[in-house]
Amino acid sequence: MSQIKYLTDDIDELDAAEHDLEANGIPRSHIHVLSHDTLALREHDLPSVSEWSQREIMRYGTSGAVLGGLFFIAILGTAFALGLNDAVGWVVVTFVATAAFGFCLWEGGLMGIIQYNRDFSEYRNAIDNGEHLLVVDVDGPAQESTARYTVESHPHLRAVH
């Protein structure tokens, strides 16, 4: 699935484009708007980009899980190599390894909450200046062609890469 993106400062034109996209067969679940003006999005009943999608939680969380897994293996391996499992027991060593894994996963998620999604980062200045980003998810060339043709009739929307 690929995405087509458009920027505009005209919320009414965006609303009309969203209705036209739906009328031409693009499902509402494939249409998203990223904007700081959430009140206007609600007033126009426009589907907004979820908070989860606006951030890099999954990417950083996954990185934290991988790093945590490496720490988990390193702690267990070190404990086994040094014979700590005999001195303190496997329960304690496993607990410490699991705590290290959990901490890395948690820290990765926190870092992801802070980071703006890289798919939207190049439009952040425009959005901060009051513009709205229309994101249309398309399945294949036929749907992409339909979406592009539909949005062309709305002159206040400009295609962005």
Backbone as JSON Lines, residues from 0, in Angstrom:
{"i":0,"aa":"M","n":[0.85,-1.16,0.0],"ca":[0.0,0.0,0.0],"c":[0.9,1.23,0.0]}
{"i":1,"aa":"S","n":[0.61,2.14,-0.9],"ca":[1.38,3.39,-0.96],"c":[0.49,4.55,-0.55]}
{"i":2,"aa":"Q","n":[1.12,5.7,-0.4],"ca":[0.38,6.88,0.05],"c":[0.57,8.03,-0.93]}
{"i":3,"aa":"I","n":[-0.5,8.8,-1.09],"ca":[-0.46,10.04,-1.85],"c":[-0.73,11.14,-0.82]}
{"i":4,"aa":"K","n":[0.06,12.22,-0.89],"ca":[-0.07,13.28,0.11],"c":[-0.32,14.62,-0.57]}
{"i":5,"aa":"Y","n":[-1.19,15.41,0.08],"ca":[-1.52,16.74,-0.41],"c":[-1.53,17.72,0.76]}
{"i":6,"aa":"L","n":[-1.08,18.93,0.52],"ca":[-1.1,19.99,1.52],"c":[-2.09,21.07,1.09]}
{"i":7,"aa":"T","n":[-2.75,21.66,2.06],"ca":[-3.65,22.78,1.8],"c":[-3.84,23.58,3.07]}
{"i":8,"aa":"D","n":[-4.23,24.84,2.89],"ca":[-4.59,25.66,4.05],"c":[-6.1,25.9,4.08]}
{"i":9,"aa":"D","n":[-6.82,25.32,3.12],"ca":[-8.27,25.51,3.0],"c":[-9.0,24.26,3.49]}
{"i":10,"aa":"I","n":[-9.52,24.32,4.7],"ca":[-10.19,23.16,5.31],"c":[-11.48,22.8,4.57]}
{"i":11,"aa":"D","n":[-12.16,23.8,4.01],"ca":[-13.39,23.52,3.26],"c":[-13.09,22.74,1.98]}
{"i":12,"aa":"E","n":[-12.03,23.13,1.3],"ca":[-11.61,22.41,0.09],"c":[-11.19,20.98,0.44]}
{"i":13,"aa":"L","n":[-10.54,20.83,1.57],"ca":[-10.13,19.51,2.04],"c":[-11.34,18.64,2.33]}
{"i":14,"aa":"D","n":[-12.35,19.22,2.94],"ca":[-13.59,18.5,3.22],"c":[-14.26,18.05,1.92]}
{"i":15,"aa":"A","n":[-14.31,18.94,0.94],"ca":[-14.9,18.58,-0.36],"c":[-14.1,17.47,-1.04]}
{"i":16,"aa":"A","n":[-12.78,17.55,-0.97],"ca":[-11.93,16.52,-1.58],"c":[-12.16,15.17,-0.91]}
{"i":17,"aa":"E","n":[-12.3,15.19,0.41],"ca":[-12.53,13.94,1.14],"c":[-13.85,13.3,0.71]}
{"i":18,"aa":"H","n":[-14.89,14.1,0.55],"ca":[-16.2,13.58,0.11],"c":[-16.11,13.05,-1.32]}
{"i":19,"aa":"D","n":[-15.38,13.75,-2.19],"ca":[-15.22,13.3,-3.57],"c":[-14.44,11.99,-3.64]}
{"i":20,"aa":"L","n":[-13.41,11.86,-2.8],"ca":[-12.64,10.61,-2.78],"c":[-13.53,9.44,-2.37]}
{"i":21,"aa":"E","n":[-14.34,9.64,-1.36],"ca":[-15.25,8.58,-0.92],"c":[-16.27,8.26,-2.02]}
{"i":22,"aa":"A","n":[-16.78,9.29,-2.68],"ca":[-17.77,9.08,-3.75],"c":[-17.17,8.32,-4.93]}
{"i":23,"aa":"N","n":[-15.86,8.41,-5.11],"ca":[-15.19,7.72,-6.22],"c":[-14.55,6.4,-5.81]}
{"i":24,"aa":"G","n":[-14.95,5.88,-4.66],"ca":[-14.54,4.52,-4.3],"c":[-13.35,4.39,-3.38]}
{"i":25,"aa":"I","n":[-12.81,5.47,-2.89],"ca":[-11.71,5.38,-1.92],"c":[-12.36,5.26,-0.54]}
{"i":26,"aa":"P","n":[-12.12,4.16,0.17],"ca":[-12.75,3.98,1.48],"c":[-12.3,5.04,2.49]}
{"i":27,"aa":"R","n":[-13.19,5.42,3.37],"ca":[-12.88,6.42,4.4],"c":[-11.7,5.98,5.26]}
{"i":28,"aa":"S","n":[-11.55,4.68,5.45],"ca":[-10.44,4.17,6.26],"c":[-9.09,4.41,5.59]}
{"i":29,"aa":"H","n":[-9.07,4.79,4.32],"ca":[-7.83,5.06,3.6],"c":[-7.53,6.55,3.52]}
{"i":30,"aa":"I","n":[-8.36,7.37,4.13],"ca":[-8.2,8.82,4.06],"c":[-7.9,9.34,5.47]}
{"i":31,"aa":"H","n":[-6.81,10.12,5.58],"ca":[-6.39,10.65,6.88],"c":[-5.94,12.09,6.71]}
{"i":32,"aa":"V","n":[-6.16,12.9,7.73],"ca":[-5.74,14.29,7.7],"c":[-4.89,14.56,8.94]}
{"i":33,"aa":"L","n":[-3.73,15.15,8.71],"ca":[-2.84,15.53,9.81],"c":[-2.88,17.05,9.92]}
{"i":34,"aa":"S","n":[-3.31,17.53,11.07],"ca":[-3.47,18.96,11.28],"c":[-3.42,19.25,12.78]}
{"i":35,"aa":"H","n":[-2.99,20.45,13.11],"ca":[-3.03,20.88,14.51],"c":[-4.41,21.39,14.89]}
{"i":36,"aa":"D","n":[-5.22,21.69,13.9],"ca":[-6.56,22.23,14.14],"c":[-7.56,21.09,14.29]}
{"i":37,"aa":"T","n":[-7.51,20.41,15.42],"ca":[-8.38,19.25,15.64],"c":[-9.85,19.65,15.74]}
{"i":38,"aa":"L","n":[-10.11,20.86,16.18],"ca":[-11.49,21.33,16.26],"c":[-12.1,21.42,14.86]}
{"i":39,"aa":"A","n":[-11.36,21.97,13.92],"ca":[-11.85,22.07,12.54],"c":[-12.04,20.68,11.93]}
{"i":40,"aa":"L","n":[-11.14,19.75,12.25],"ca":[-11.29,18.38,11.74],"c":[-12.58,17.76,12.26]}
{"i":41,"aa":"R","n":[-12.88,17.99,13.53],"ca":[-14.12,17.45,14.09],"c":[-15.35,18.12,13.5]}
{"i":42,"aa":"E","n":[-15.29,19.44,13.32],"ca":[-16.42,20.17,12.75],"c":[-16.74,19.71,11.33]}
{"i":43,"aa":"H","n":[-15.7,19.38,10.56],"ca":[-15.88,18.93,9.18],"c":[-15.97,17.41,9.07]}
{"i":44,"aa":"D","n":[-15.91,16.73,10.2],"ca":[-15.96,15.26,10.24],"c":[-14.9,14.63,9.34]}
{"i":45,"aa":"L","n":[-13.69,15.15,9.45],"ca":[-12.56,14.62,8.68],"c":[-11.79,13.6,9.52]}
{"i":46,"aa":"P","n":[-11.4,12.48,8.92],"ca":[-10.66,11.45,9.68],"c":[-9.22,11.89,9.93]}
{"i":47,"aa":"S","n":[-8.84,12.01,11.18],"ca":[-7.49,12.48,11.49],"c":[-6.52,11.31,11.6]}
{"i":48,"aa":"V","n":[-5.25,11.64,11.42],"ca":[-4.19,10.66,11.61],"c":[-4.12,10.36,13.11]}
{"i":49,"aa":"S","n":[-4.08,9.1,13.48],"ca":[-4.07,8.72,14.89],"c":[-2.79,9.19,15.57]}
{"i":50,"aa":"E","n":[-2.89,9.41,16.86],"ca":[-1.71,9.81,17.64],"c":[-0.61,8.76,17.51]}
{"i":51,"aa":"W","n":[-1.0,7.5,17.48],"ca":[-0.05,6.4,17.36],"c":[0.74,6.52,16.05]}
{"i":52,"aa":"S","n":[0.06,6.87,14.96],"ca":[0.71,6.98,13.65],"c":[1.55,8.24,13.52]}
{"i":53,"aa":"Q","n":[1.31,9.23,14.35],"ca":[2.08,10.47,14.28],"c":[3.44,10.33,14.94]}
{"i":54,"aa":"R","n":[3.67,9.27,15.67],"ca":[4.9,9.08,16.42],"c":[5.63,7.83,15.96]}
{"i":55,"aa":"E","n":[6.85,7.65,16.4],"ca":[7.69,6.51,16.02],"c":[7.74,5.46,17.12]}
{"i":56,"aa":"I","n":[6.63,5.22,17.79],"ca":[6.6,4.3,18.92],"c":[7.0,2.89,18.49]}
{"i":57,"aa":"M","n":[6.44,2.4,17.41],"ca":[6.74,1.03,16.97],"c":[8.21,0.86,16.59]}
{"i":58,"aa":"R","n":[8.75,1.8,15.83],"ca":[10.13,1.69,15.38],"c":[11.11,1.71,16.55]}
{"i":59,"aa":"Y","n":[10.94,2.67,17.44],"ca":[11.85,2.77,18.59],"c":[11.58,1.65,19.6]}
{"i":60,"aa":"G","n":[10.33,1.27,19.76],"ca":[10.01,0.16,20.65],"c":[10.64,-1.14,20.18]}
{"i":61,"aa":"T","n":[10.6,-1.37,18.87],"ca":[11.23,-2.56,18.3],"c":[12.74,-2.53,18.51]}
{"i":62,"aa":"S","n":[13.34,-1.37,18.3],"ca":[14.78,-1.24,18.54],"c":[15.11,-1.5,20.01]}
{"i":63,"aa":"G","n":[14.28,-0.99,20.91],"ca":[14.48,-1.24,22.33],"c":[14.35,-2.71,22.66]}
{"i":64,"aa":"A","n":[13.4,-3.39,22.02],"ca":[13.22,-4.83,22.26],"c":[14.43,-5.63,21.77]}
{"i":65,"aa":"V","n":[14.96,-5.25,20.62],"ca":[16.16,-5.94,20.1],"c":[17.34,-5.71,21.03]}
{"i":66,"aa":"L","n":[17.56,-4.47,21.43],"ca":[18.65,-4.18,22.36],"c":[18.44,-4.9,23.68]}
{"i":67,"aa":"G","n":[17.21,-4.91,24.17],"ca":[16.9,-5.62,25.41],"c":[17.15,-7.11,25.28]}
{"i":68,"aa":"G","n":[16.82,-7.68,24.13],"ca":[17.09,-9.1,23.89],"c":[18.57,-9.41,23.93]}
{"i":69,"aa":"L","n":[19.36,-8.5,23.36],"ca":[20.82,-8.68,23.41],"c":[21.34,-8.6,24.84]}
{"i":70,"aa":"F","n":[20.83,-7.66,25.61],"ca":[21.21,-7.58,27.02],"c":[20.78,-8.84,27.78]}
{"i":71,"aa":"F","n":[19.58,-9.33,27.51],"ca":[19.07,-10.54,28.14],"c":[20.02,-11.71,27.9]}
{"i":72,"aa":"I","n":[20.4,-11.9,26.64],"ca":[21.31,-12.99,26.29],"c":[22.69,-12.77,26.92]}
{"i":73,"aa":"A","n":[23.17,-11.52,26.89],"ca":[24.49,-11.23,27.45],"c":[24.52,-11.48,28.95]}
{"i":74,"aa":"I","n":[23.46,-11.1,29.65],"ca":[23.42,-11.3,31.11],"c":[23.37,-12.78,31.44]}
{"i":75,"aa":"L","n":[22.52,-13.53,30.73],"ca":[22.45,-14.97,30.99],"c":[23.76,-15.66,30.63]}
{"i":76,"aa":"G","n":[24.35,-15.28,29.5],"ca":[25.63,-15.87,29.09],"c":[26.76,-15.56,30.05]}
{"i":77,"aa":"T","n":[26.82,-14.32,30.5],"ca":[27.86,-13.92,31.45],"c":[27.69,-14.65,32.78]}
{"i":78,"aa":"A","n":[26.45,-14.73,33.24],"ca":[26.18,-15.44,34.51],"c":[26.59,-16.9,34.4]}
{"i":79,"aa":"F","n":[26.29,-17.52,33.27],"ca":[26.66,-18.92,33.08],"c":[28.18,-19.08,33.01]}
{"i":80,"aa":"A","n":[28.84,-18.18,32.24],"ca":[30.29,-18.27,32.06],"c":[31.04,-18.04,33.37]}
{"i":81,"aa":"L","n":[30.55,-17.15,34.22],"ca":[31.22,-16.84,35.48],"c":[30.75,-17.71,36.64]}
{"i":82,"aa":"G","n":[29.76,-18.53,36.39],"ca":[29.25,-19.41,37.43],"c":[28.37,-18.7,38.44]}
{"i":83,"aa":"L","n":[27.84,-17.55,38.08],"ca":[26.97,-16.8,39.0],"c":[25.65,-17.52,39.25]}
{"i":84,"aa":"N","n":[25.26,-18.35,38.3],"ca":[24.0,-19.08,38.49],"c":[24.08,-20.02,39.69]}
{"i":85,"aa":"D","n":[25.28,-20.53,39.98],"ca":[25.44,-21.38,41.16],"c":[25.46,-20.54,42.44]}
{"i":86,"aa":"A","n":[26.05,-19.35,42.36],"ca":[26.18,-18.51,43.55],"c":[24.85,-17.84,43.95]}
{"i":87,"aa":"V","n":[24.12,-17.32,42.98],"ca":[22.89,-16.59,43.32],"c":[21.63,-17.3,42.83]}
{"i":88,"aa":"G","n":[21.78,-18.24,41.94],"ca":[20.63,-18.99,41.43],"c":[20.1,-18.41,40.12]}
{"i":89,"aa":"W","n":[19.49,-19.3,39.35],"ca":[18.97,-18.91,38.04],"c":[17.79,-17.95,38.14]}
{"i":90,"aa":"V","n":[17.03,-18.04,39.21],"ca":[15.86,-17.16,39.35],"c":[16.31,-15.7,39.41]}
{"i":91,"aa":"V","n":[17.33,-15.42,40.18],"ca":[17.82,-14.05,40.31],"c":[18.44,-13.57,39.0]}
{"i":92,"aa":"V","n":[19.24,-14.41,38.37],"ca":[19.88,-14.04,37.11],"c":[18.82,-13.8,36.03]}
{"i":93,"aa":"T","n":[17.83,-14.66,35.96],"ca":[16.76,-14.51,34.98],"c":[15.95,-13.25,35.26]}
{"i":94,"aa":"F","n":[15.71,-12.95,36.52],"ca":[14.99,-11.74,36.88],"c":[15.76,-10.5,36.43]}
{"i":95,"aa":"V","n":[17.05,-10.45,36.67],"ca":[17.87,-9.31,36.27],"c":[17.87,-9.17,34.74]}
{"i":96,"aa":"A","n":[18.0,-10.29,34.04],"ca":[17.99,-10.27,32.57],"c":[16.65,-9.78,32.03]}
{"i":97,"aa":"T","n":[15.57,-10.25,32.64],"ca":[14.23,-9.82,32.23],"c":[14.0,-8.34,32.54]}
{"i":98,"aa":"A","n":[14.49,-7.88,33.68],"ca":[14.37,-6.47,34.02],"c":[15.14,-5.6,33.02]}
{"i":99,"aa":"A","n":[16.31,-6.05,32.6],"ca":[17.1,-5.3,31.61],"c":[16.35,-5.24,30.27]}
{"i":100,"aa":"F","n":[15.76,-6.37,29.87],"ca":[14.97,-6.4,28.65],"c":[13.79,-5.43,28.75]}
{"i":101,"aa":"G","n":[13.06,-5.5,29.84],"ca":[11.9,-4.62,30.03],"c":[12.27,-3.15,30.04]}
{"i":102,"aa":"F","n":[13.38,-2.82,30.67],"ca":[13.83,-1.43,30.71],"c":[14.15,-0.92,29.31]}
{"i":103,"aa":"C","n":[14.86,-1.72,28.52],"ca":[15.2,-1.3,27.16],"c":[13.95,-1.12,26.3]}
{"i":104,"aa":"L","n":[13.0,-2.03,26.43],"ca":[11.74,-1.93,25.69],"c":[10.99,-0.66,26.11]}
{"i":105,"aa":"W","n":[10.89,-0.42,27.39],"ca":[10.21,0.77,27.91],"c":[10.89,2.05,27.43]}
{"i":106,"aa":"E","n":[12.2,2.09,27.53],"ca":[12.94,3.28,27.12],"c":[12.79,3.52,25.61]}
{"i":107,"aa":"G","n":[12.8,2.46,24.82],"ca":[12.58,2.61,23.38],"c":[11.21,3.2,23.09]}
{"i":108,"aa":"G","n":[10.18,2.73,23.78],"ca":[8.84,3.28,23.61],"c":[8.76,4.75,23.99]}
{"i":109,"aa":"L","n":[9.42,5.12,25.07],"ca":[9.43,6.53,25.48],"c":[10.13,7.41,24.44]}
{"i":110,"aa":"M","n":[11.21,6.92,23.9],"ca":[11.9,7.68,22.86],"c":[11.01,7.81,21.62]}
{"i":111,"aa":"G","n":[10.26,6.76,21.3],"ca":[9.36,6.79,20.15],"c":[8.23,7.78,20.32]}
{"i":112,"aa":"I","n":[7.76,7.97,21.56],"ca":[6.7,8.95,21.81],"c":[7.19,10.36,21.51]}
{"i":113,"aa":"I","n":[8.45,10.61,21.76],"ca":[9.03,11.94,21.56],"c":[9.25,12.23,20.07]}
{"i":114,"aa":"Q","n":[9.58,11.2,19.3],"ca":[9.96,11.39,17.91],"c":[8.74,11.5,16.99]}
{"i":115,"aa":"Y","n":[8.74,12.5,16.13],"ca":[7.7,12.69,15.12],"c":[7.92,11.64,14.03]}
{"i":116,"aa":"N","n":[6.87,11.09,13.5],"ca":[6.96,10.06,12.46],"c":[7.75,10.58,11.27]}
{"i":117,"aa":"R","n":[8.72,9.81,10.83],"ca":[9.59,10.27,9.74],"c":[8.83,10.44,8.44]}
{"i":118,"aa":"D","n":[7.68,9.76,8.27],"ca":[6.88,9.93,7.06],"c":[6.24,11.31,6.99]}
{"i":119,"aa":"F","n":[6.09,11.97,8.14],"ca":[5.45,13.29,8.19],"c":[6.42,14.4,8.56]}
{"i":120,"aa":"S","n":[7.66,14.08,8.87],"ca":[8.59,15.09,9.39],"c":[8.88,16.19,8.38]}
{"i":121,"aa":"E","n":[8.89,15.88,7.09],"ca":[9.2,16.93,6.12],"c":[8.05,17.93,5.94]}
{"i":122,"aa":"Y","n":[6.87,17.59,6.43],"ca":[5.71,18.48,6.34],"c":[5.42,19.18,7.67]}
{"i":123,"aa":"R","n":[6.27,18.95,8.64],"ca":[6.02,19.49,9.98],"c":[5.94,21.01,10.0]}
{"i":124,"aa":"N","n":[6.83,21.68,9.27],"ca":[6.8,23.15,9.24],"c":[5.5,23.66,8.64]}
{"i":125,"aa":"A","n":[5.05,23.04,7.56],"ca":[3.79,23.46,6.93],"c":[2.62,23.24,7.88]}
{"i":126,"aa":"I","n":[2.61,22.12,8.57],"ca":[1.53,21.82,9.52],"c":[1.59,22.78,10.69]}
{"i":127,"aa":"D","n":[2.79,23.08,11.16],"ca":[2.95,24.05,12.26],"c":[2.48,25.45,11.84]}
{"i":128,"aa":"N","n":[2.52,25.75,10.55],"ca":[2.08,27.05,10.03],"c":[0.61,27.06,9.63]}
{"i":129,"aa":"G","n":[-0.15,26.07,10.08],"ca":[-1.59,26.09,9.87],"c":[-2.11,25.32,8.67]}
{"i":130,"aa":"E","n":[-1.24,24.62,7.95],"ca":[-1.71,23.84,6.81],"c":[-2.16,22.46,7.29]}
{"i":131,"aa":"H","n":[-2.84,21.76,6.4],"ca":[-3.37,20.43,6.69],"c":[-2.8,19.46,5.66]}
{"i":132,"aa":"L","n":[-2.4,18.28,6.11],"ca":[-1.86,17.26,5.23],"c":[-2.9,16.18,5.03]}
{"i":133,"aa":"L","n":[-3.3,15.99,3.78],"ca":[-4.23,14.92,3.41],"c":[-3.4,13.73,2.96]}
{"i":134,"aa":"V","n":[-3.61,12.58,3.59],"ca":[-2.89,11.36,3.26],"c":[-3.92,10.34,2.77]}
{"i":135,"aa":"V","n":[-3.71,9.84,1.55],"ca":[-4.62,8.85,0.97],"c":[-3.83,7.56,0.76]}
{"i":136,"aa":"D","n":[-4.27,6.5,1.42],"ca":[-3.65,5.18,1.23],"c":[-4.3,4.54,0.01]}
{"i":137,"aa":"V","n":[-3.48,4.11,-0.94],"ca":[-4.01,3.52,-2.16],"c":[-3.47,2.11,-2.35]}
{"i":138,"aa":"D","n":[-4.34,1.23,-2.84],"ca":[-3.98,-0.15,-3.14],"c":[-3.88,-0.3,-4.65]}
{"i":139,"aa":"G","n":[-2.7,-0.2,-5.18],"ca":[-2.5,-0.45,-6.59],"c":[-2.68,0.76,-7.48]}
{"i":140,"aa":"P","n":[-2.28,0.61,-8.75],"ca":[-2.3,1.73,-9.69],"c":[-3.7,2.24,-10.03]}
{"i":141,"aa":"A","n":[-4.69,1.38,-10.06],"ca":[-6.05,1.82,-10.41],"c":[-6.58,2.77,-9.34]}
{"i":142,"aa":"Q","n":[-6.42,2.41,-8.08],"ca":[-6.9,3.27,-7.0],"c":[-6.07,4.55,-6.92]}
{"i":143,"aa":"E","n":[-4.78,4.45,-7.2],"ca":[-3.94,5.64,-7.2],"c":[-4.37,6.61,-8.29]}
{"i":144,"aa":"S","n":[-4.67,6.09,-9.46],"ca":[-5.13,6.92,-10.57],"c":[-6.46,7.6,-10.23]}
{"i":145,"aa":"T","n":[-7.37,6.85,-9.63],"ca":[-8.66,7.41,-9.23],"c":[-8.47,8.54,-8.21]}
{"i":146,"aa":"A","n":[-7.62,8.31,-7.23],"ca":[-7.39,9.32,-6.2],"c":[-6.76,10.57,-6.78]}
{"i":147,"aa":"R","n":[-5.75,10.41,-7.63],"ca":[-5.09,11.57,-8.22],"c":[-6.06,12.36,-9.11]}
{"i":148,"aa":"Y","n":[-6.84,11.66,-9.91],"ca":[-7.81,12.31,-10.79],"c":[-8.86,13.08,-9.98]}
{"i":149,"aa":"T","n":[-9.32,12.48,-8.9],"ca":[-10.33,13.11,-8.05],"c":[-9.8,14.37,-7.4]}
{"i":150,"aa":"V","n":[-8.6,14.34,-6.9],"ca":[-8.04,15.49,-6.17],"c":[-7.64,16.61,-7.13]}
{"i":151,"aa":"E","n":[-7.38,16.29,-8.4],"ca":[-7.02,17.33,-9.37],"c":[-8.1,18.39,-9.51]}
{"i":152,"aa":"S","n":[-9.35,18.04,-9.26],"ca":[-10.45,19.0,-9.39],"c":[-10.51,19.98,-8.22]}
{"i":153,"aa":"H","n":[-9.59,19.86,-7.27],"ca":[-9.54,20.75,-6.11],"c":[-8.23,21.55,-6.18]}
{"i":154,"aa":"P","n":[-8.31,22.77,-6.73],"ca":[-7.1,23.53,-7.02],"c":[-6.32,23.99,-5.78]}
{"i":155,"aa":"H","n":[-6.94,24.03,-4.63],"ca":[-6.23,24.49,-3.43],"c":[-5.41,23.38,-2.77]}
{"i":156,"aa":"L","n":[-5.49,22.17,-3.29],"ca":[-4.68,21.07,-2.76],"c":[-3.47,20.9,-3.67]}
{"i":157,"aa":"R","n":[-2.29,20.88,-3.08],"ca":[-1.09,20.68,-3.87],"c":[-0.42,19.37,-3.48]}
{"i":158,"aa":"A","n":[-0.08,18.6,-4.49],"ca":[0.56,17.31,-4.26],"c":[1.96,17.52,-3.72]}
{"i":159,"aa":"V","n":[2.33,16.71,-2.75],"ca":[3.68,16.74,-2.2],"c":[4.24,15.33,-2.27]}
{"i":160,"aa":"H","n":[5.52,15.23,-2.23],"ca":[6.18,13.92,-2.35],"c":[6.31,13.28,-1.0]}
